[in-house]
Each structure stands twice: as structure tokens, then as C-alpha cells.
Amino acid sequence: MYTMEQREQNTTSTPKPPLRSYNSLPNCPDPPDCDTSAARTALQPNPSARRRQIESGGMAPFAGRLGGNQSFVLDRFDPANAALLKKVPDAAPNLNLREMFDLNGFREVDMYKAALCECFGTMILVFGSTYDSLSPGHPPPQPSLTTGAFGTVTFLGPLVAACINAIIIAILIFCFGAISGAHFNPLITFATFFARLATFPRLVLYLAAQTGGGALAGLLLRAAAGTRYFKVGGCFLFTDDGARVSSQFVIEFMGSLLLIVMAFGVGLDPRQKGIFGPALAPILVGLSAGACALCFAFSMPGSGGAGLNPARCFGAFVGSHFPGWHWIHWVGPLGASILHGIIYFVVPPGSVQPRAPARMVVAEVDEKRRIGVTV
């Protein structure tokens, strides 16, 4: 039990502070909306916590994200992004040579996770896009005299496959774009590197992952077909029927260049953010790939058209047989990426400022004269 002295000591040792009115609280213009400054500070967003959230998970910032139109990039001139840009230099566009060849990217675990997603996505894409173009391993039938190539499988096969592949590519970009950028194609990875949108570590890891994914898809394709004697549209060439390797190289080079220009224009151009944004871009990229595949599919007898994806043809040859001219599926896209990178460097997006129409300039001059401004 407490003594009288202990009770008096407990009641008088810690006096309570006097109550304060609403109006006496700091930053309290209106009593109903009043809050302490500490509570308001706790409710405000923390920029450093937000940066850690972006860095650790969720939407990974990457300038070479296909279909994003650079909507998910960081501002290189913002000092708050310096720490993250040091870890991931291609989180912002326009890399310099030192940032492009910064080998610290090989130490980042997230880079390997993105490469793993590229391997998985490439395996799915290559298997689907090769299985819908699968045909027996003999030359295609000759066109008829009445309908030409438009009435044979030489035309109908690539038409159906191009439509299916356009849908598959668009949906896969939606699925994996936030994680790895959804390249699934060494051609796109080459192009983003030479356009200074990707680093050398990302280039190496993505190429290895895409090639491995294509090889796995080729083995699965052989198991699904039950034979090694088959051909895949876009990846075959019958030289005995008059098709030449030099002509096929030109087709592969120009087809790759056309696909890069279209994919960059609708999926990687920051000026398109205000027009259709990143939501429609993957669909347009898929349509671009389908249109390019159909464009070169049936014009030359004995040729399967442009491959447009080195990993796809690599997987098809893993499942069947490697020809002596498989180099065109790699050298053609590489040369097209270098040429596009030079043009992209000389005339980058946003370097040409549009001029106002003449009537708008005249109206502006008249308005200045009306208010008394000397022109």
C-alpha cells in the first residue's frame, strides 16, 4: 500500500502540460483541418523511400524498354537519381561510352533476373512463332498459272503465321515489358545498344539468354514435330531452286532495318508519349513485326523470307540442322543495328524542333503590336 508521502510524490512529480486550443497549434489555419506538424511530415511522401521502391521492385526503369516510349526512365540531370543511375546507367537514355561499357552491371542481381525473364520469354516466343510456321523439309510448291503465289501455301502460310505472331509479340511485351524490356530478339537488343539505350553488360546477358531460350525452344520443337526434317518460315533457303545467299543477306539486312525503324518509331520514341503513350505501343510493335515478316515472305522462290530474329532461326536450326549460311541471320541484323545507331546518334529524337505555321506567327506579331510591344 502507498503511504501518504508516496501518493503526494506521484501526483506532483510529473505535472501535465496545460491544454492548448486548436488555434494555438502550429500551422493551423482552420480548426477542423488542423494537424500537428509531425503528423503532416509523416504523411508526406518520402522521395528516398520512393526511389528505393523503384529500385527494389515494381517498375524497373530501363531506357530500352520496348513499347514504353521511354515513359519509365529517370531524369539524368536530377541529383536525386545519381545513386540509382550509378548502379543502372541505362535507367536513363543517351549513355556515354564510359556508362555504356561500365562492367559493374555484371554484379547486379536484378540484371540476371531480367536476363532470366528474357530467356523464358524468348523460349515461349520462338516455340510459338516457329511451330505456326512449321512445314515439311522440302521446297514449297510452285505457284499456279491462274492465282500465282496467292493461292498456294507459299502465301497463305506466311499470312496466317504473321497475324498470329503479331498477336503473340504484342501480348508478350505487355507481360514482360515491366521486368526486362521485352526484347526477346537479339535484333532489338543490338539496336538499343547502338542507340545508347542499353549497357554492354545488358547486351551480353540478354544475347546469351535469348540464344539459350531459342535453343530450348528448338529442342522442344523437335520433340513436338517428331522429326528433324522440317523447315520454318523465315529461316530456310533452297539454293538449288535459284535462291542466292547474297540476295538473302540483302533481304535480311533491309528487313531488319525496316523492323528497327518501325519498332523505335512506335515503341521507343519519347515523342510518342503524348500521342498514344505506352499502352498502345506494344500492339503497334507487334503489328510492325507481322508486317515486316509478311513483306519479305514469298517474293523470291526458294526463300523463306527475312528471319528478323536471330534467336528464332537459331532455335529452328537447333531442332533441325544448321546450314552453312546461318551467319546471315546474325550479320544482317547486326549491320542494320549499327546503321540505325549512326542515324539515331546524328538525328536523335527531339533534335528537330517543329516550326509554327505562318498564320500563327503573324497573329502573334499583330497581338504584340496591339498591346504596344515593339516587334
FIPA-597761 format. One record per residue (C-alpha): x, y, z; residue in three letters. Coordinates in pm, 1 decimal, m for minus. Example, Ala and Ser with C-alpha at 12.3 -4.5 7.8 and 13.67 -1.06 7.14 Angstrom:
         c1         c2         c3   rest
     1230.0     m450.0      780.0    ALA
     1367.0     m106.0      714.0    SER
//
This chain:
         c1         c2         c3   rest
        0.0        0.0        0.0    MET
      107.2      355.8      m74.5    TYR
      189.2      592.0      206.8    THR
       63.4      945.0      208.0    MET
      407.2     1080.4      111.4    GLU
      433.3      842.7     m193.3    GLN
       89.3      945.3     m318.4    ARG
      178.5     1312.2     m299.4    GLU
      510.2     1243.6     m475.3    GLN
      341.1     1052.8     m763.0    ASN
       81.6     1321.9     m815.8    THR
      318.3     1618.1     m801.0    THR
      640.4     1486.9     m967.1    SER
      517.0     1487.4    m1332.2    THR
      275.6     1772.2    m1383.8    PRO
       65.5     1752.7    m1702.4    LYS
      113.3     2026.2    m1961.8    PRO
     m170.8     2270.9    m1997.6    PRO
     m423.1     2205.5    m2273.5    LEU
     m379.7     2412.3    m2589.4    ARG
     m656.6     2536.2    m2809.8    SER
     m686.2     2449.6    m3178.8    TYR
     m580.7     2795.5    m3283.7    ASN
     m260.7     2779.0    m3080.2    SER
     m128.7     2473.8    m3270.2    LEU
      136.7     2547.2    m3537.2    PRO
       22.3     2582.2    m3899.9    ASN
     m343.4     2560.1    m3806.9    CYS
     m547.2     2795.6    m4025.7    PRO
     m871.7     2611.4    m3970.8    ASP
     m954.2     2403.4    m3658.9    PRO
    m1133.1     2116.1    m3838.0    PRO
     m838.9     2069.4    m4073.6    ASP
     m578.1     2108.5    m3804.3    CYS
     m298.6     1860.0    m3753.0    ASP
       37.5     1869.0    m3586.3    THR
      343.5     1936.3    m3796.4    SER
      490.0     1597.7    m3704.0    ALA
      182.1     1415.9    m3831.4    ALA
      183.2     1617.0    m4152.6    ARG
      550.0     1537.8    m4205.4    THR
      480.8     1166.0    m4160.9    ALA
      202.0     1180.8    m4419.2    LEU
      419.8     1344.6    m4683.5    GLN
      582.6     1108.4    m4937.7    PRO
      945.7     1030.3    m4879.0    ASN
     1145.7     1070.6    m5203.2    PRO
     1424.1      840.8    m5089.0    SER
     1174.7      568.9    m4995.7    ALA
     1009.6      608.6    m5334.0    ARG
     1344.0      566.1    m5508.4    ARG
     1417.4      255.8    m5304.3    ARG
     1078.1      117.4    m5401.7    GLN
     1151.5      170.1    m5769.8    ILE
     1497.5       23.0    m5731.5    GLU
     1394.6     m287.1    m5539.5    SER
     1088.1     m393.8    m5731.8    GLY
      787.8     m292.3    m5931.9    GLY
      851.7      m97.2    m6249.9    MET
     1220.8     m130.7    m6334.0    ALA
     1344.3      187.4    m6507.5    PRO
     1506.8       99.6    m6841.2    PHE
     1553.2      334.4    m7137.8    ALA
     1547.0       44.4    m7384.5    GLY
     1212.1      m93.7    m7274.7    ARG
     1030.3     m193.2    m7592.2    LEU
      685.4      m40.7    m7609.0    GLY
      742.8      204.5    m7325.0    GLY
      839.5      506.5    m7537.0    ASN
     1082.2      596.6    m7256.7    GLN
      796.0      664.5    m7015.8    SER
      966.8      461.5    m6741.9    PHE
     1307.7      628.7    m6731.7    VAL
     1487.9      854.4    m6487.2    LEU
     1599.4     1212.4    m6531.6    ASP
     1974.5     1206.2    m6577.4    ARG
     2011.8     1565.7    m6456.8    PHE
     1824.8     1510.9    m6129.2    ASP
     2076.6     1472.9    m5843.5    PRO
     1829.8     1251.3    m5657.8    ALA
     1874.2      980.7    m5925.0    ASN
     2254.8      973.5    m5912.0    ALA
     2278.4      667.2    m5686.0    ALA
     2043.0      454.5    m5895.9    LEU
     2198.8      567.9    m6224.7    LEU
     2536.9      462.1    m6092.2    LYS
     2401.9      109.0    m6043.8    LYS
     2184.9      102.2    m6358.6    VAL
     2323.8      353.7    m6610.5    PRO
     2066.5      263.8    m6876.7    ASP
     1782.1      370.8    m6649.4    ALA
     1815.1      697.8    m6844.8    ALA
     1875.6      740.9    m7220.2    PRO
     2174.7      889.7    m7404.6    ASN
     2455.2      693.6    m7240.8    LEU
     2814.9      797.4    m7293.5    ASN
     3091.5      548.3    m7371.3    LEU
     3200.9      516.6    m7009.5    ARG
     2845.9      439.1    m6897.9    GLU
     2782.7      201.1    m7187.3    MET
     3086.2      m12.9    m7105.7    PHE
     3055.1        7.3    m6728.1    ASP
     3112.9     m353.6    m6620.2    LEU
     2952.7     m308.3    m6280.2    ASN
     2629.5     m427.3    m6436.8    GLY
     2762.1     m783.1    m6422.2    PHE
     2746.5     m755.9    m6042.3    ARG
     2381.5     m655.9    m6027.4    GLU
     2145.4     m938.3    m5936.5    VAL
     1849.4     m761.8    m6096.7    ASP
     2028.4     m772.6    m6431.9    MET
     2045.0    m1151.1    m6415.1    TYR
     1679.1    m1167.7    m6317.2    LYS
     1590.0     m960.3    m6622.7    ALA
     1806.3    m1186.6    m6840.4    ALA
     1627.6    m1492.3    m6699.1    LEU
     1294.7    m1339.1    m6799.5    CYS
     1438.3    m1275.7    m7146.3    GLU
     1535.6    m1642.4    m7171.6    CYS
     1192.1    m1759.3    m7064.0    PHE
     1006.5    m1513.9    m7286.9    GLY
     1227.9    m1591.5    m7587.0    THR
     1168.7    m1963.6    m7542.6    MET
      792.1    m1909.7    m7547.0    ILE
      802.7    m1672.2    m7842.3    LEU
     1039.2    m1882.7    m8051.5    VAL
      845.9    m2203.4    m7994.8    PHE
      513.0    m2040.7    m8080.7    GLY
      641.7    m1848.3    m8382.1    SER
      825.0    m2149.5    m8526.0    THR
      551.3    m2404.3    m8465.6    TYR
      294.3    m2196.0    m8653.6    ASP
      541.1    m2170.8    m8946.0    SER
      638.2    m2537.8    m8948.2    LEU
      627.5    m2724.8    m9280.2    SER
      788.6    m3036.0    m9434.3    PRO
     1153.8    m3013.2    m9521.0    GLY
     1114.4    m2997.4    m9899.0    HIS
     1079.2    m2696.1   m10130.8    PRO
      739.3    m2523.5   m10138.3    PRO
      503.4    m2595.8   m10429.4    PRO
      529.3    m2393.5   m10747.2    GLN
      273.9    m2113.2   m10797.5    PRO
      m21.9    m2185.9   m11023.9    SER
      m76.7    m2004.9   m11353.0    LEU
     m412.5    m1855.9   m11250.4    THR
     m367.5    m1730.0   m10895.1    THR
       11.1    m1730.7   m10873.6    GLY
      158.4    m1747.7   m10526.3    ALA
     m158.6    m1603.4   m10369.7    PHE
     m345.3    m1932.8   m10399.7    GLY
      m80.0    m2161.0   m10252.4    THR
       63.1    m2227.9    m9910.4    VAL
      357.8    m2010.2   m10012.1    THR
      136.5    m1706.9    m9948.4    PHE
     m129.4    m1836.3    m9711.2    LEU
      122.5    m1989.8    m9470.1    GLY
      318.0    m1667.4    m9407.5    PRO
       m5.7    m1468.1    m9392.9    LEU
     m152.3    m1677.0    m9112.2    VAL
      180.3    m1700.2    m8928.7    ALA
      238.3    m1323.2    m8949.0    ALA
     m104.0    m1249.9    m8799.3    CYS
      m53.0    m1499.4    m8516.8    ILE
      299.1    m1376.9    m8440.7    ASN
      184.8    m1014.0    m8429.5    ALA
      m65.7    m1101.0    m8156.9    ILE
      183.3    m1313.8    m7961.7    ILE
      454.2    m1045.8    m7968.9    ILE
      217.1     m771.4    m7853.4    ALA
       85.1     m975.8    m7560.4    ILE
      432.9    m1088.1    m7451.5    LEU
      550.1     m725.3    m7448.2    ILE
      262.4     m645.9    m7213.7    PHE
      360.8     m943.6    m6995.3    CYS
      736.2     m886.9    m6963.5    PHE
      788.6     m520.9    m7051.2    GLY
      798.0     m401.0    m6690.8    ALA
     1060.8     m659.7    m6594.4    ILE
     1317.2     m684.5    m6872.5    SER
     1201.4     m454.2    m7150.6    GLY
     1055.4     m745.4    m7351.8    ALA
     1316.5     m766.0    m7627.5    HIS
     1307.9    m1143.8    m7693.2    PHE
     1511.3    m1069.2    m8005.0    ASN
     1886.0    m1005.9    m8044.9    PRO
     1796.1     m758.4    m8319.0    LEU
     1618.0     m530.4    m8069.7    ILE
     1895.9     m572.7    m7813.7    THR
     2160.3     m484.2    m8073.7    PHE
     1958.4     m179.6    m8178.0    ALA
     1908.3      m46.7    m7825.1    THR
     2279.1      m86.8    m7750.6    PHE
     2396.4      104.1    m8057.9    PHE
     2130.9      369.0    m7991.4    ALA
     2286.0      424.9    m7644.7    ARG
     1981.8      292.7    m7461.8    LEU
     2142.3      m20.5    m7312.7    ALA
     2473.6     m104.8    m7149.0    THR
     2729.4     m362.6    m7255.3    PHE
     2654.1     m596.5    m6960.3    PRO
     2286.1     m595.1    m7052.9    ARG
     2379.0     m664.2    m7415.4    LEU
     2591.2     m967.0    m7324.2    VAL
     2346.8    m1113.2    m7072.8    LEU
     2044.5    m1059.7    m7295.4    TYR
     2212.1    m1212.1    m7601.9    LEU
     2316.0    m1517.7    m7401.6    ALA
     1968.1    m1551.6    m7253.1    ALA
     1790.7    m1508.1    m7586.6    GLN
     2017.3    m1756.7    m7760.4    THR
     1967.1    m2007.7    m7480.6    GLY
     1592.1    m1958.2    m7489.6    GLY
     1591.5    m2011.5    m7865.1    GLY
     1792.7    m2333.2    m7827.1    ALA
     1549.3    m2468.3    m7567.9    LEU
     1260.4    m2384.0    m7799.0    ALA
     1434.0    m2567.8    m8083.7    GLY
     1466.3    m2884.4    m7877.4    LEU
     1101.1    m2862.4    m7778.9    LEU
     1010.1    m2803.1    m8143.5    LEU
     1191.4    m3119.7    m8248.4    ARG
     1006.5    m3315.5    m7979.9    ALA
      672.7    m3169.4    m8090.8    ALA
      735.6    m3233.8    m8460.8    ALA
      872.6    m3583.5    m8402.0    GLY
     1144.2    m3534.4    m8664.0    THR
     1443.3    m3321.6    m8750.6    ARG
     1347.9    m3287.6    m9114.6    TYR
     1139.5    m2973.4    m9125.8    PHE
     1174.9    m2610.5    m9224.3    LYS
     1049.2    m2291.4    m9062.8    VAL
      923.8    m1985.0    m9245.3    GLY
     1180.8    m1706.9    m9249.6    GLY
     1469.2    m1945.2    m9178.9    CYS
     1507.7    m2163.4    m9487.6    PHE
     1679.9    m2118.2    m9822.6    LEU
     1689.9    m2363.4   m10113.8    PHE
     1985.4    m2270.7   m10330.6    THR
     1901.6    m2544.5   m10581.7    ASP
     1583.4    m2355.3   m10672.7    ASP
     1772.2    m2039.8   m10765.8    GLY
     1782.3    m1864.3   m10427.9    ALA
     2117.0    m1698.1   m10363.0    ARG
     2282.6    m1637.2   m10027.9    VAL
     2381.5    m1282.4   m10127.3    SER
     2020.7    m1196.5   m10211.0    SER
     1903.0    m1347.3    m9884.1    GLN
     2156.1    m1135.3    m9695.0    PHE
     2019.6     m817.6    m9854.2    VAL
     1665.6     m924.2    m9763.0    ILE
     1771.3     m994.3    m9404.2    GLU
     1956.0     m662.7    m9375.7    PHE
     1674.6     m448.9    m9515.4    MET
     1404.8     m639.3    m9327.9    GLY
     1592.3     m591.5    m9001.1    SER
     1643.3     m221.4    m9071.8    LEU
     1274.8     m177.0    m9150.1    LEU
     1171.8     m352.3    m8829.7    LEU
     1412.1     m143.2    m8618.7    ILE
     1284.9      183.1    m8764.2    VAL
      923.0       85.1    m8707.5    MET
      981.3      m56.1    m8358.0    ALA
     1175.9      251.2    m8247.1    PHE
      920.7      484.6    m8400.6    GLY
      620.8      336.4    m8220.1    VAL
      782.6      174.9    m7915.5    GLY
     1094.3      370.6    m7815.6    LEU
     1036.4      728.2    m7930.0    ASP
      976.9      961.4    m7632.1    PRO
      779.1     1199.8    m7853.5    ARG
      501.9      941.9    m7884.8    GLN
      415.7      956.0    m7513.6    LYS
      176.7     1242.3    m7568.8    GLY
       15.2     1082.9    m7874.9    ILE
      m72.0      725.3    m7779.3    PHE
      153.5      653.2    m7481.1    GLY
      290.1      318.2    m7364.7    PRO
      m49.1      143.5    m7358.9    ALA
      m88.0      120.3    m7737.1    LEU
      281.7       88.3    m7822.7    ALA
      314.4     m292.4    m7771.9    PRO
       25.3     m352.4    m8010.7    ILE
      189.9     m134.1    m8274.4    LEU
      522.3     m312.4    m8225.5    VAL
      351.6     m647.8    m8280.3    GLY
      182.0     m520.6    m8595.5    LEU
      516.5     m388.7    m8719.4    SER
      681.0     m728.2    m8672.6    ALA
      395.1     m904.0    m8850.7    GLY
      401.5     m658.4    m9142.2    ALA
      778.3     m692.6    m9186.6    CYS
      758.2    m1072.5    m9179.5    ALA
      484.8    m1076.1    m9443.0    LEU
      660.4     m817.5    m9660.0    CYS
      954.6    m1045.9    m9746.3    PHE
      785.0    m1384.8    m9714.9    ALA
      706.6    m1503.1   m10069.0    PHE
      870.9    m1273.6   m10324.3    SER
     1173.5    m1492.8   m10408.6    MET
     1127.6    m1862.4   m10496.1    PRO
     1318.6    m2094.6   m10266.3    GLY
     1345.0    m1835.3    m9990.4    SER
     1152.2    m1829.6    m9665.1    GLY
     1179.6    m1452.8    m9633.2    GLY
     1351.4    m1245.8    m9368.6    ALA
     1410.6    m1409.5    m9031.9    GLY
     1405.6    m1079.8    m8834.2    LEU
     1502.8    m1265.8    m8515.4    ASN
     1840.6    m1444.0    m8493.1    PRO
     1731.3    m1638.5    m8184.5    ALA
     1428.3    m1772.9    m8371.2    ARG
     1629.0    m1912.2    m8662.4    CYS
     1897.6    m2036.8    m8424.2    PHE
     1634.7    m2233.6    m8236.3    GLY
     1488.6    m2370.0    m8559.5    ALA
     1831.7    m2495.1    m8667.4    PHE
     1898.6    m2647.4    m8324.5    VAL
     1584.3    m2852.4    m8374.2    GLY
     1667.0    m2945.5    m8735.5    SER
     2008.5    m2892.3    m8899.6    HIS
     2249.7    m2599.7    m8918.9    PHE
     2310.2    m2475.0    m9274.6    PRO
     2627.8    m2306.2    m9391.7    GLY
     2455.7    m1970.3    m9441.1    TRP
     2314.4    m1919.8    m9090.4    HIS
     2556.3    m1627.2    m9049.1    TRP
     2322.0    m1401.7    m9247.6    ILE
     2066.4    m1416.8    m8965.4    HIS
     2323.9    m1257.1    m8733.3    TRP
     2534.1    m1033.1    m8958.1    VAL
     2230.9     m878.0    m9125.8    GLY
     2063.6     m763.1    m8800.6    PRO
     2399.5     m651.7    m8660.0    LEU
     2474.4     m434.6    m8964.1    GLY
     2123.1     m289.8    m8962.3    ALA
     2156.2     m205.0    m8592.3    SER
     2487.6      m26.1    m8648.6    ILE
     2344.9      179.7    m8935.5    LEU
     2038.0      269.3    m8734.0    HIS
     2256.8      360.4    m8436.3    GLY
     2455.3      605.6    m8650.2    ILE
     2138.0      771.7    m8776.5    ILE
     1994.5      776.2    m8424.1    TYR
     2311.4      947.0    m8297.7    PHE
     2318.1     1209.9    m8574.7    VAL
     1944.9     1286.3    m8556.3    VAL
     1821.4     1180.2    m8210.7    PRO
     1454.0     1210.5    m8116.7    PRO
     1359.8     1568.6    m8037.4    GLY
     1661.2     1727.7    m8207.6    SER
     1447.9     1884.4    m8481.1    VAL
     1211.1     2142.0    m8334.9    GLN
      890.0     2198.2    m8533.5    PRO
      823.5     2549.1    m8663.1    ARG
      494.9     2724.4    m8601.7    ALA
      266.0     2781.0    m8901.5    PRO
      296.5     3119.9    m9072.2    ALA
      m52.4     3237.1    m8974.4    ARG
       25.9     3169.8    m8607.4    MET
      341.2     3381.1    m8631.7    VAL
      150.7     3667.9    m8798.2    VAL
     m121.5     3653.5    m8534.0    ALA
      139.7     3668.4    m8258.5    GLU
      304.0     3974.5    m8417.9    VAL
      m32.0     4152.4    m8452.9    ASP
     m112.7     4082.3    m8088.7    GLU
      220.6     4226.9    m7975.5    LYS
      164.5     4540.5    m8182.1    ARG
     m185.0     4578.9    m8040.0    ARG
      m61.8     4583.0    m7682.8    ILE
      222.6     4819.8    m7770.6    GLY
      518.4     4581.3    m7773.9    VAL
      789.1     4669.3    m8024.9    THR
      841.0     4389.7    m8276.7    VAL
//
